Each structure stands twice: as C-alpha cells, then as structure tokens.
Amino acid sequence: MSHYYYLIVGSGLFGATFAHLATKKGKKCLVIDKREHLGGNVYCEQIEGINVHKYGAHIFHTSNKEIWDFVNSIVEFNRYTNCPIANYKGKLYNLPFNMNTFYQMWGVHTPEEAKAKIETQKAEVLATLQGKEPQNLEEQALSLVGKDIFEYLIKEYTEKQWGRSCKDLPAFIIKRLPLRFTYDNNYFNDRYQGIPIGGYNKLTEGLLNGIECHTGIDFFNGNLDKNNPTPLCECWRDIASTLVYTGPLDQYFNYSLGRLDWRTVSFKTRIEETPNYQGNAVVNYTSHEQPFTRVIEHKHFEMFGQEVYDCPKTVISEEYSTEYHEGMEPYYPVNDHRNNTLADAYRQLAQQEPNVIFGGRLAQYRYFDMAPIIEEVMNITEM
C-alpha cells in the first residue's frame, strides 16, 4: 500500500477541510469514514428533489470574510437567513428574543416597555436570590430574562434537550441570553450566512475532489488490506506519517480513564403531501406537550418564493434529544464538572501522542459551529 503523509479518520467538515488544504500543500492524504457516505453530519440525502439534512439542520454563518470566501470558492452559497419560530402550547413566538417576541408575549410596542417588563421580572428573581450567585441553570436564566421568557421559551425546551431538570443543570451552561430590542428575527449576528447551493454534499465533494477516500472503514475494527486483518488503529503508522483523528476522544484511548457522556439526537423523517407544511425551516417546540424539540422542513433551506410550490411535496424531520448509549451517534458534549474534568485528562494524553492531530467536535469534546471548525483547520501551523 502507498505511504501517505496523512491518514484522516472521519470525512466531516474538519477532516474534509484538512484533507483539502493539506493536498493543496502537496501532502498525500487518505480519508476513511466508518459511515457508507462522506461528509459526516453535514451529509444530505435527496428525497422528493429536496436536500434533507440527515443528521440535523446545518446553517453556515460567520463574520470571518476569509472563511466565507473559502467555502464559496468551493461551492456558491445561497441567501438563506435563519429565523426560527418557537411554538409554546400552540402559540408562536419569534426567535431570537426580540421586539417581535416581546410584542407576542406582552403586547408591548417599544423597547422601553419591553426593557421595563424584563427588568421588573428580573428584580423579583434577584430579590429571591438575596445577593447569592445563581446555583443552577434555572436561577441563572431567570436572573437574565425573567419568569415569562424562561417558562415559555427556555425551561421545558432545555429540559427536553438535556433530559434533566433546569434545577439540576449547572448555571454556566447559560452565561448570557441575548435580548434584542429591535424587530429583527435574524437568529445570527454574523455578517454572512447561507446554505450551499445544491446542498452540503456539494461542499464535501469539492473539498475532497481528487483525494483518495474509503467509506465503510472503521478505524478501530476495520482495515484496508484484506490480507492483513490487523485493525487500522494498530497499524496506521505503517500507512501514514501523521494521523488526523476526528472520532470520540475517549475511544481513541480505549476509554482508559472512563467514558465521556454525550447527548444524541434521533430523527423521524417523513414526506408530507403538501408543498408547504409549516412555512419555516425551523420550528422549536418549547413545551413538554411534544416529545420532540423541533421540526425541520428541509425545502425552506434552499427553496424560496414560488420554488416552494413548484415542488409539490415536502419533507419534515422531528428531532428528539436523548441520552447517548453504545451504538448511537454521539452529538453534544455534556458540559458538567465530571465530564469537563475527564475531558481535560484525555486532552493531556492527546498532547503526548506523537504525530497525531485531534480535531473536531468529537475529538476535542467541544461543541463547534461549522465556520469555527474550518478556522481551526486553517490555524494548524504544522500542516
């Protein structure tokens, strides 16, 4: 087998971007992925002519022009603007928290009225705390936005996300809750946002164009040579000079210090016999009345105006947040004291691994948006 400069485990955004930039520098790369497709969690499956975000909604956003220019050099992005809606027991509220939200909740018309309402509710909470620091997420959120916003739009949604009472979650999960005193439903403050025209597979294909890739290969249990049954994790140094690892951090070290906890997400996706199911790409369901956290209508990421109705059917996905168990896909790190301490211990081991680069959400046990992942790769000086 040819010798490669980099063996890259995982073809998600970190792995694909790394392979692209390293190849441009003349480094020979081999990319493997245990799934049967490339692209990691940004992979799209086409159903009824609609690019369905198979592993959850992905909206690219950044204020970094270099990053924006880079991804647009691979594939042109559209003008999608993320304006999610919250459904609380049948009533709709705009997100993020802005003047439209405050009008829908209280009937206020001016920023002064909205600020006064929020300050009054915050004062009630702060009086109860009697000068003490918030001890949990519930107290933290109440002290930032008051009772109404917390109970309608945060409490039950957060409990569904994390599978725990807000009183049992650490306060630092919510360090701040942005309140926007303008009639602006754009969820992100970033200068640039959009979706690749033709779907995220176009981005993956462009990044990995001309690079040797193998799917259905498990780094820990699979191999590339039928005549050599040794798993890749034991013999990769015979194949490549350097490993780029994007899998779970604790798995790389065979869970020697213990297992990290994750939250995961499952999806119920179905075709609806209508061109427009909910009128928006993202609707959050913020009460316990529905077991799912949100409903995604995928066509609204890429179809606008008459295009929506020219496509006679639509595809929606209900999103369910659950505890991770063996065999499931890990999604979100659990940011509590135990897991952060354990992750730090694993990171110290990672720093001592020769010729191994740990990158991405799973390998760093940190939540990343897409643009910061690309920036992380660009900042790796030893590539």
C-alpha positions, 0 to 999 in steps of 0.5 A: 500500500502507498505511504501517505503523509496523512491518514484522516479518520472521519470525512466531516467538515474538519477532516474534509477541510484538512484533507483539502488544504493539506493536498493543496500543500502537496501532502498525500492524504487518505480519508476513511469514514466508518459511515457508507457516505462522506461528509459526516453530519453535514451529509444530505440525502435527496428525497422528493428533489429536496436536500434533507439534512440527515443528521440535523439542520446545518446553517453556515454563518460567520463574520470571518470574510476569509472563511466565507470566501473559502467555502464559496470558492468551493461551492456558491452559497445561497441567501438563506437567513435563519429565523426560527419560530418557537411554538409554546402550547400552540402559540408562536413566538419569534426567535431570537428574543426580540421586539417581535417576541416581546410584542407576542408575549406582552403586547408591548410596542417599544423597547422601553416597555419591553426593557421595563417588563424584563427588568421588573421580572428580573428584580423579583428573581434577584430579590429571591436570590438575596445577593447569592450567585445563581446555583443552577441553570434555572436561577441563572436564566431567570436572573437574565430574562425573567419568569415569562421568557424562561417558562415559555421559551427556555425551561421545558425546551432545555429540559427536553434537550438535556433530559434533566431538570433546569434545577439540576443543570449547572448555571454556566451552561447559560452565561448570557441570553441575548435580548434584542430590542429591535424587530429583527428575527435574524437568529445570527449576528454574523455578517454572512450566512447561507446554505450551499447551493445544491446542498452540503454534499456539494461542499464535501465533494469539492473539498475532497475532489481528487483525494483518495477516500474509503467509506465503510472503514472503521478505524478501530475494527476495520482495515484496508488490506484484506490480507492483513486483518490487523485493525487500522488503529494498530497499524496506521503508522505503517500507512501514514506519517501523521494521523488526523483523528476526528472520532470520540476522544475517549475511544481513541484511548480505549476509554482508559480513564472512563467514558465521556457522556454525550447527548444524541439526537434521533430523527423521524423523517417523513414526506408530507403531501403538501408543498408547504407544511409549516412555512419555516425551516425551523420550528422549536417546540418549547413545551413538554406537550411534544416529545420532540424539540423541533421540526425541520422542513428541509425545502425552506433551506434552499427553496424560496418564493414560488420554488416552494410550490413548484415542488409539490411535496415536502419533507419534515424531520422531528428531532428528539434529544436523548441520552447517548448509549453504545451504538448511537451517534454521539452529538453534544458534549455534556458540559458538567464538572465530571465530564469537563474534568475527564475531558481535560485528562484525555486532552493531556494524553492527546498532547503526548501522542506523537504525530497525531492531530485531534480535531473536531467536535468529537475529538476535542469534546467541544461543541463547534459551529461549522465556520469555527471548525474550518478556522481551526483547520486553517490555524494548524501551523504544522500542516 
